[in-house]
Amino acid sequence: MGIESRLIWMDGEFIPFADATVHVLSHTLHYGLGVFEGIRAYQQPDGSPGIFRLDEHLERLVDSARMCHIPLRYTVEDLREACLETLRVNGFKSAYIRPLVFLGSGAMGLGTRNNQVHVCIATWEWGAYLGSEGLEKGVRVACSSFSRHHVNANLQRAKVVGHYVNSILARYEANDNGFDEAIMLDTNGLVAEGTGENIFLVRRNVVTTPPVINILGGITRDTVIEILRHDGFDIREQQFGRDALYIADEMFMVGTAAEVTPIREVDRREIGPPGKFTKHIQQVYNDGVHGRVPWMIERGWITLA
Ligand SMILES: *Cc1c(COP(=O)(O)O)cnc(C)c1O
């Protein structure tokens, strides 16, 4: 189950996996201006693959490009077809889908605007991002010494390639210190998110998550909020400091890659095994992405390939 597939969609056509290469002078490779998405497809009750919240992901991709002055020649509809076709030609039932918009070679330098914009869509079979044991028992996390980007240093709402240097530095630091994942605080010291996941905590039956100000507004985050509202629980979008983490009854991280991953320890303070909110959300999310939750289907959250 490597990062492999038969074909990759590149600028409107399918090319063999091994031939999907780029020039070393591709602009994005040097400076990081490019945008991407992370999407998952899950096998549905009828056996076919269904992509979870595909349109929301593609709308965010288009928005990300727009925020970055990257002209895209494809619409959400074009990209929807391309994602579905990529899944079909590779024959996957459950897979991760990675559209990437990047700037090609031609000119170099930061002021360049005329390099060709390329779009590729790859897919591969990808298991639990933070490990299957983490998904079941919870992960151990630590607040990072690296701050999340200041709101005015980058475009936090966009999934920009270069943003992930900050995330990688935090993730390496956490892993080198023996933790599974990092929690990133913003430049005011308030809790922002994980390196590629949003964060939720539960205290006294109230679920809280930071508002979308200096974090990436995750589609999984939104899904969790909708699950809580649908099931009649209190959900607050509110900022909090690391102290709130230490007295949480439950905590979990969410993202397309990480799905709903419980947190069992933060900064060497025990939170405990996954609690009732975490387990409930994990269950509903898992059922939902597999096409077993009627209200999610009614909202058009599953696109069958
Ligand atoms: C992609 C990402 C998330 C999760 O977003 P989803 O839409 O739920 O996949 C959260 N934080 C960061 C920094 C991300 O890049």
The ligand as a Tripos MOL2 file, in Angstrom:
@<TRIPOS>MOLECULE
LIG
   15    15     1     0     0
SMALL
NO_CHARGES

@<TRIPOS>ATOM
      1 C1         -5.8890   20.2080    5.4500 C.3       1 LIG1
      2 C2         -5.6830   20.7670    6.8080 C.ar      1 LIG1
      3 C3         -6.6010   20.5790    7.8500 C.ar      1 LIG1
      4 C4         -7.7870   19.6770    7.7140 C.3       1 LIG1
      5 O1         -8.6590   20.0790    6.7280 O.3       1 LIG1
      6 P1         -9.7390   19.0720    6.1400 P.3       1 LIG1
      7 O2        -10.4990   19.8910    5.1880 O.co2     1 LIG1
      8 O3        -10.5500   18.6040    7.2710 O.co2     1 LIG1
      9 O4         -8.9670   17.9620    5.5130 O.co2     1 LIG1
     10 C5         -6.3880   21.2410    9.0430 C.ar      1 LIG1
     11 N1         -5.3120   22.0120    9.2320 N.ar      1 LIG1
     12 C6         -4.3830   22.1960    8.2690 C.ar      1 LIG1
     13 C7         -3.2220   23.0530    8.5420 C.3       1 LIG1
     14 C8         -4.5530   21.5750    7.0400 C.ar      1 LIG1
     15 O5         -3.6310   21.7460    6.0900 O.3       1 LIG1
@<TRIPOS>BOND
     1     1     2 1
     2     2     3 ar
     3     2    14 ar
     4     3     4 1
     5     3    10 ar
     6     4     5 1
     7     5     6 1
     8     6     7 2
     9     6     8 1
    10     6     9 1
    11    10    11 ar
    12    11    12 ar
    13    12    13 1
    14    12    14 ar
    15    14    15 1
@<TRIPOS>SUBSTRUCTURE
     1 LIG1         1 GROUP 0 **** ****
